[in-house]
């Protein structure tokens, strides 16, 4: 890879320790079985985390300590569930 990335003699390339694990996961996901499993996962749990992280801009916890973090996450989960219930019931009333 050195020849592809640089022409200098003194530059070095470092591979992160977790890169082989990432490549192993990539290889698993490119198989037919891996694609089917990932497709199933996308419609079950992934949208919830994506919504919390990107749409709600929840990147990190505000409080410290396991008990406080659990409380903060519980509030976030309750808000997410209430919003789901509201959206579901609102769509039923409008239709």
ROMI-938183 format. One record per residue (C-alpha): residue number from 1; residue in one letter; x, y, z. Coordinates in Angstrom, 3 decimals. Example, Ala and Ser with C-alpha at 12.3 -4.5 7.8 and 13.67 -1.06 7.14 Angstrom:
BEGIN
1,A,12.300,-4.500,7.800
2,S,13.670,-1.060,7.140
//
This chain:
BEGIN
1,X,0.000,0.000,0.000
2,X,2.965,2.311,0.481
3,X,3.441,2.787,-3.260
4,X,-0.247,3.612,-3.740
5,X,-0.358,6.253,-1.007
6,X,2.968,8.074,-1.131
7,X,6.074,8.498,-3.219
8,X,8.311,9.609,-0.353
9,X,10.868,7.320,1.271
10,X,10.402,8.582,4.825
11,X,6.637,8.305,5.207
12,X,5.168,5.296,6.937
13,X,1.681,3.853,6.967
14,X,0.055,2.589,10.117
15,X,-2.905,0.250,10.199
16,X,-5.245,0.563,13.156
17,X,-5.422,-2.506,15.383
18,X,-9.158,-2.997,14.746
19,X,-8.888,-2.819,10.946
20,X,-8.686,-6.621,10.459
21,X,-11.906,-6.953,12.474
22,X,-13.596,-4.305,10.334
23,X,-12.492,-6.114,7.187
24,X,-13.823,-9.383,8.573
25,X,-17.199,-7.729,9.228
26,X,-17.207,-6.223,5.715
27,X,-16.482,-9.639,4.231
28,X,-19.340,-11.219,6.193
29,X,-21.772,-8.509,5.085
30,X,-20.952,-9.004,1.393
31,X,-22.156,-12.631,1.383
32,X,-25.772,-13.401,0.456
33,X,-26.527,-14.521,4.023
34,X,-24.907,-11.399,5.470
35,X,-26.889,-9.102,3.157
36,X,-30.161,-10.787,4.119
37,X,-29.336,-10.490,7.823
38,X,-28.354,-6.828,7.484
39,X,-31.505,-6.056,5.509
40,X,-33.605,-7.600,8.287
41,X,-31.697,-5.623,10.914
42,X,-32.261,-2.319,9.078
43,X,-36.013,-2.567,9.406
44,X,-36.039,-3.680,13.047
45,X,-33.650,-1.706,15.248
46,X,-31.334,0.515,13.238
47,X,-33.858,3.292,12.422
48,X,-34.394,3.936,16.147
49,X,-30.703,4.584,16.813
50,X,-30.367,6.631,13.638
51,X,-33.344,8.754,14.630
52,X,-31.933,9.352,18.121
53,X,-28.437,10.175,16.911
54,X,-29.081,12.181,13.766
55,X,-32.612,13.570,13.893
56,X,-32.644,14.243,17.636
57,X,-28.915,15.147,17.668
58,X,-28.230,12.898,20.670
59,X,-24.474,12.347,20.495
60,X,-23.516,11.878,24.140
61,X,-24.944,11.747,27.632
62,X,-25.074,14.918,29.714
63,X,-24.742,13.237,33.095
64,X,-22.023,11.073,34.607
65,X,-22.355,7.793,36.428
66,X,-24.093,4.581,35.493
67,X,-27.275,5.309,37.445
68,X,-27.665,8.794,35.964
69,X,-26.883,7.620,32.435
70,X,-29.482,4.852,32.788
71,X,-32.014,7.471,33.873
72,X,-31.150,9.753,30.978
73,X,-31.402,6.900,28.486
74,X,-34.733,5.830,29.996
75,X,-36.111,9.332,29.478
76,X,-34.891,9.342,25.894
77,X,-36.490,5.930,25.273
78,X,-39.785,7.016,26.853
79,X,-39.849,10.138,24.669
80,X,-39.178,8.003,21.580
81,X,-41.996,5.589,22.466
82,X,-44.476,8.400,23.201
83,X,-43.637,9.992,19.867
84,X,-44.222,6.649,18.124
85,X,-47.608,6.270,19.835
86,X,-48.574,9.830,18.941
87,X,-47.596,9.393,15.286
88,X,-49.442,6.077,15.058
89,X,-52.649,7.354,16.661
90,X,-52.547,10.602,14.661
91,X,-52.246,8.697,11.387
92,X,-55.205,6.484,12.362
93,X,-57.418,9.513,13.121
94,X,-56.540,11.331,9.901
95,X,-57.065,8.292,7.638
//
